[in-house]
Amino acid sequence: VTELMKQGVNAQLLLAELERFLGDTRNSQTLVKAITLIGNIGPMATSAAPALKKLRNNEQETVRQAAHTALEKISRK
């Protein structure tokens, strides 16, 4: 994510694309990757926080953990 932003990719556009994956819980691997990338955006990704909070209750442990970690990164100032 940091490399993409260095190359001029707008973080908000990237975030909007990644947020689209948060509603699709059929593929947990893709979901975890999207969650991880959102977390790596950091505090600029606060718009994803409500969806990430819901994902902390997902049936998959990997999804729950990724959501928890992403929320921690987003809340850092």
Salt bridges, closest charged atoms under 4 A:
GLU3 OE2 - LYS6 NZ 3.56
GLU17 OE1 - ARG20 NH1 2.62
ASP24 OD1 - ARG26 NE 2.78
GLU61 OE1 - ARG64 NH2 2.39
GLU72 OE2 - HIS68 NE2 3.10
